[in-house]
Amino acid sequence: MCLLTVLASVLSSERPTNMVIGTQMIYGPSDHVYNFTKADPLTEQSRQIEALGGTQLKIRLAPGTTCSGYRLDCGSNVTSLTALAKVPAVATALALPSMTYYHVWTYSFANPKPLDQDWTAEMLSAEYNETLGLATHLLTVHDGTKKVFMLGNWEGDWMLMGSSGCRTSSGKFNMSCDPSPPVMHRMVQWAQTRQRAISDARTAVQSSASVLYYVEMNLGPEAVAGKPGVTNDIIGAVGPDLVSYSSYSSTNAYKTTANITATDEVLFTVLDYVEAKLPPPPPYVATAFGGEVRRVFIGEYGVGPKTLDDASVVQFVTRVASAALRWGMPFVLYWELYDNDSTAPIIPRSGAKTVLWHWFGSYYAAAEAFVATHGGAPSASAFGKWAAGYFAVPAPHGSCTFEQGVDFPTSEGYRAVAASQQDCCDACAANPGCAAGVHSGGACYLKYSADTPQKGGGGVACIKKTSRAARAVEGVAASVVEEV
């Protein structure tokens, strides 16, 4: 399936634009929660994503951990997923007019640990009813909107291995250990029941909102090599609407690879392999997205908080986004917005505007500007070309105009090592949101705006010549976003 066909199917003039690129706001009860306002973490983070320009939220709905993780006062009467969805902060987040797409880790009150014991008929009935209730609630309350709610799970392969005793004495997963058949059967029963409940809800409730079910896997190359788990044993038996890939096993390589083509091939092989396990989709899936869509997406990728410098972080996330868009994913979700002590956050505890904050903000601003230049409803083909061009991995050398003794002192930015002015140009080329770099003293000072040049100083300004937006879509003003 070609890129433009896939991206065209994701978009529809009848639905808000799917920005594809997103993040998540998952807080656990043991995380070191921080806030900058008096709002609860769920509300504050929703506002942060809204302010960035995002149209997608990923949250958690589960007994105990939702209320404790987001520091919500849920009271003692919240004993089901439907009741949890009615908690004011949760209901507000789910109803935000600016948000269209929701990914939700969903675990029932009836069976909060679904793989730890064999299912009984009573347990399966309770799981079905609670899932049906939540899906029915979402479809009913949000009728009249175009919202798409995707309910699923966290890293299913780790769930399987954890419940199968596949851990070493240090607590790490033993990769030579395979999930046990009884545990895998429990996951099949669990996932089948949830998919059936969601399918039944959308048959019973006619709504302009949509509810879909996804299963998340996290061992990609391992599954291709034949390891038992979600991909090889669960997906085909369940036939979920979508599959999420917590993709560290494939995407971590983009941090250091010297051969992007080879790294792409590894990722694409996993995605193609997973996609081939899916049966044909029900028509409802295409209706939810306004057309046919590839059904595997990146549910997580990220970079360690201290493993890369700013320039390398930007290069990494751009490479992943580029690969994902070229394959045709409907979503690419970075882990995560706030710091939970695992990856570099978009917004750290200091509140500083990180390179990730600028990366996301620049993309959303560019996308909104592109949509505006097309009357608020660009054709699917036009947006697809623009999105692909925006994150395209640059050629070996960037194309810049070089000006002696020019700086941009009022523009925010960051520093990268650069031995020459061409190295500085190349560093700017690797960041879709960079407008110019200033080469001085073996460093490149990358700038997000070149609107306020100032003469003076001993540096050389490396100003990008053309825009990716202009290159990708003929006739679009280069002012949408300055790119290589």
C-alpha positions, 0 to 999 in steps of 0.5 A, a space after each residue: 500500500 503506497 504512502 499517499 493511499 494510506 495517509 489519504 485514508 486516515 484523513 477525511 474532510 468530515 473529520 478533524 485532521 488526525 495529526 498522527 504524531 502524539 504523546 501520552 500522560 500515564 501516571 502510576 501511583 509510585 511515580 513522582 508526580 509534579 504539577 505547575 498549577 493547582 489542577 490535578 495531573 490529568 487536567 493539567 497534562 490535558 491542558 498542556 497537550 491542548 496548548 501544544 496543539 495536539 488533538 490526541 490523549 493517551 490515559 489510563 482507566 483502571 481500578 486504583 491506579 487512575 485515581 491514585 496516579 492522577 491524584 483524583 478524589 474518586 470516592 468510594 462509589 467508583 466500582 466500575 469503568 463507567 463510574 470511573 469515566 464519570 469522575 469529573 476530571 476524567 469526564 472533562 478530559 474525555 469531553 475536551 472539544 479540542 481532542 478527537 483521538 483517545 488511547 486508553 489503557 483499560 482494566 476492569 474492576 471485575 478482573 484487574 489482574 486478567 492473566 493471573 488465574 483461569 477464567 470462569 464463566 462468571 468472570 468472563 461475564 463480568 468482564 464483558 458487562 463492564 467493558 460493554 458498559 464503558 463502550 456504551 457510555 462513551 458512544 452515548 455521551 459523546 454522540 454528536 462528536 467525531 471522537 474516536 476512543 481506542 481501548 486497549 492494554 499495556 505491553 502484552 508480551 510483558 504481561 504474558 511473560 510476567 504471569 508465566 514466571 519469566 523473570 530472573 532473580 533480579 526481576 528482569 525478564 528472562 528472554 529465553 523463557 516463553 509464555 506458558 500456554 495456559 497464560 496465553 489462553 487466558 489472554 485470548 479469552 480476555 481479549 476476545 471478551 473485550 473485543 466482543 463487548 465493544 463490537 456489541 456496544 457499537 452495534 447497539 448504539 448508533 453514534 457519531 463517536 467511535 469505540 475501537 479495541 486494540 491489543 498491544 505487543 512489545 516484542 517485535 523482532 523476537 516475534 518475527 523470529 518465532 517467539 510465542 507471544 501476542 503477535 504469534 498467538 493472540 492477534 490471530 485468535 482475537 482479531 482486534 480492531 487495531 494493534 499497538 506496538 510498544 516499539 523499543 525493540 525496533 525503534 531504539 536502533 534509530 538513536 545510533 544507526 549509521 544505516 537508516 535504510 537497514 533500520 527501517 527494514 527491521 521496523 517495516 518487517 515487524 509491522 508487515 508481519 504483525 499486520 499480516 496476522 490481522 484478519 480483514 477489519 470490520 467496516 466499522 474501523 474504516 468508518 471510524 477513521 473516515 476511510 481504510 487505514 493501516 491498523 498497526 501503530 506505535 503505542 510507545 517509543 522514547 529515549 532515555 533521559 540522559 542517553 542523548 544530547 539535544 541534537 541527537 534527541 531531535 534526530 531520533 524522534 524525527 527518524 522514528 516519525 519519518 519511518 512511521 509516516 512512510 509505512 503509513 501508521 495512523 498514530 506515533 506516540 512518544 513516551 511521554 509528556 511528563 517525567 515518570 523516571 523512564 524517558 526524556 519527558 517533553 515537559 520536565 520537572 523544571 518546566 523548561 521548554 525542551 527540544 521535544 517541546 519545541 519539536 512537537 509544538 513546531 510540528 503542530 503549528 506547521 500542521 495547523 498552518 497547512 490546514 489553514 492554507 487549505 480552508 480548514 479542510 485540506 485534501 487527503 492527498 495534500 496533507 499526506 504529501 505535506 506530512 511525509 515531507 515535513 519529517 523526511 530524513 534530510 539528504 546527507 547535507 543540508 542546503 543553507 544560505 550562509 551569512 557572516 556575522 548574523 545572529 538571532 538573539 531573540 529566538 529560542 534554541 539549543 546547542 550542537 557540536 559542529 566543526 564547520 558551517 556546513 555541519 551547522 547547516 546539517 544539524 539544522 536540517 536534521 530538525 524539522 522545526 529549525 529555521 537557522 543555525 549560527 556556527 561559532 567556535 566549534 558549535 552550532 546554535 540552532 534557532 527555531 526562528 530566523 525572523 529577527 536577524 541581528 548583525 554583529 558577532 563572529 558567527 556564521 548564520 546558516 539559514 535554511 533555503 527552502 521549506 519541506 512544506 513547500 517541497 512536499 505540496 506545490 503552491 503552499 507558502 514557504 512560510 508555513 514552516 522553514 525546512 530543508 
